[in-house]
Structure formats: structure tokens, C-alpha cells
Amino acid sequence: MKKMLKNVSFVILLLKICIIFGQETAIQKRIIIDVGHGGKDSGAIGVNGIQEKDVVLDIVNEILKLNNDLDEPLDIYLTRYKDTLILLSDRTKLAKTLNADLFVSLHCNHSNNPNARGIEVYVANATSQYSKDASWLAFQLQAALNKELGFESRGVKFANFQVLRETIGYCPSVLLELGFLSNWDEGSYYCKSNNFIAMAKVLIQYLKYVVHEGVRD
């Protein structure tokens, strides 16, 4: 009788293990989109008066709409959902708390040179097990934005930005500068709602690729 109970208990244990591992493989990769600036921190202000904090939030809102329409929505969380100021340390804490698989920080650029234009993608200049994946993501993102939307690529760059420095030890993280609001053409681009949708489509298609195909081959 005792041997029989042991066998039953072992079978139950195996079933529990199978269920647990089955759940783990089914869990989607978790994406944190850091929506730059917010509240009293407007970020860059364009030649036409548009503000960086509004541009990136409008893009992310379109990403969420597109995501909701997917047959299998991605597991996306934002660092802010409204026009609120969130501390940089709280943004990175969210990534750690949620055990993020990818951290993407969205921004727009500004320069005293009105002719400055194009996309910049930054990765942390610190080294971790995720550094190579982050660099690969950065190169692929700038290529996609150049190919699909025609933005010039200013290259992948290394920086000590806080949101990158404090997340690279936990997951691949990149910071995108989505054009110069100080440039008349690129600033005007973000005055049209259809362009927010276009930008969101490129970004979510790439996020889908990363989630379903993996960060790197």
C-alpha cells in the first residue's frame, strides 16, 4: 500500500512539473516601452511648437491600438500612460520588477543645427550578458526605420544614459531618438496623425519579430 501511494505521489509530482514547464514555455516575452519625458518635462520642443513628450506618447498609443488588434497581443507595459512625470529610477525599477525581456526607450532629438536629421539608436556603454543582443537590436531597428519610413540612419551609439545603464544588466535595452524636432521636415512629420500610425506599425512589427523569432539567431 505504501509503495502504491509513493507511485501515485510520484505521478502527481511529474504532472505538476509538466504543468509548470508548460506554463513557462507559454509565457510571452515581456516588453517595457519607456515613454520619454512627461509632465513638466516636455523634452525637445520642435520648430512648430510640438513637444517630445507628446510625440512619443502619441506613437505609443498607436502601438497599443495595433497590439490590441493582433490575434496574439504582445505583453507590453509602459512606463507612463498619460502626461505625467516619472522618475528615471522608477522607469528602470519597473523593468526589474516585471522581469522584462526587452526595454525600449522612445525619444525625439533636438539640435542647434536646423539641418541635423535622422534616427539615432543608443545602447549602454556598460558590458553585460545582454550587450550583444542590445547592439543587434539597435542595428536592426535603425535599418527598419530607414527602409520602411525613409529616415536617415545616424548610426548606433554607446552612451551612459541612466535608463540604459540601469537595465542592461537585466535585459537587452535600447534608446531610440526618432528624428529631430528641430529639423523642419522631421518636426512637420509628427504634425500628421497618419505618421504616428506609420511609425507605430514599424515598431510593433519589429517587436513581434523579436518576440516570436528571438533576439538573435
ZIVENHU-V120570 format. One record per helix or strand of 2 or more residues. SS is the DSSP state (h for helix, s for strand). FROM is the first residue (numbers start at 1). LEN is the number of residues. If there is no record, write none. Layout:
ss=SS from=FROM len=LEN
ss=SS from=FROM len=LEN
This chain:
ss=h from=2 len=25
ss=s from=30 len=6
ss=h from=52 len=17
ss=s from=75 len=4
ss=h from=88 len=10
ss=s from=102 len=8
ss=s from=119 len=6
ss=h from=131 len=19
ss=s from=153 len=7
ss=h from=162 len=4
ss=s from=172 len=9
ss=h from=184 len=6
ss=h from=193 len=21
